[in-house]
Amino acid sequence: MSFIQPADQEDNQKIMQALRDNPDLKACILEMLDITKDPTNQLNRGDDAEEAVIQAIRKTGATLLKEWAQRKSDKAEQEMQSQPGVRMHEKKRCCGTHP
C-alpha cells in the first residue's frame, strides 16, 4: 500500500515554483537525485549510499529550516514596524561623542 499520492498539475506547479524561488532547495534535490545515479561510482555498499542520502536529507532540512526562520523573522519585523510608536533598536552612543 502506497501512501504517496501522484502529484496533480497544481502540485507540480507548486513544486516548480518552489524550486524557482529557492535555488538552494533545487540544489539539494539535484544532489539527492545524483546520489541515486552514483555518477562517481563511489557508493559500492548500501551503507555508503544510505549515509550519502542521510547527509543530503540533513542538508535539505537545514536549508528549509533556515529559510523558514528567516521568513518568520522578516514577518515579525514587519509586524513590529507597522505598530505606531515602535522604534528599531539603535546602538547607544558613548558619552561625549557627537552624532
PyMOL commands that set and color helices and strands:
alter all, ss='L'
color gray80, all
select helices_A, chain A and resi 9-21+23-37+46-82
alter helices_A, ss='H'
color red, helices_A
deselect
rebuild
show_as cartoon
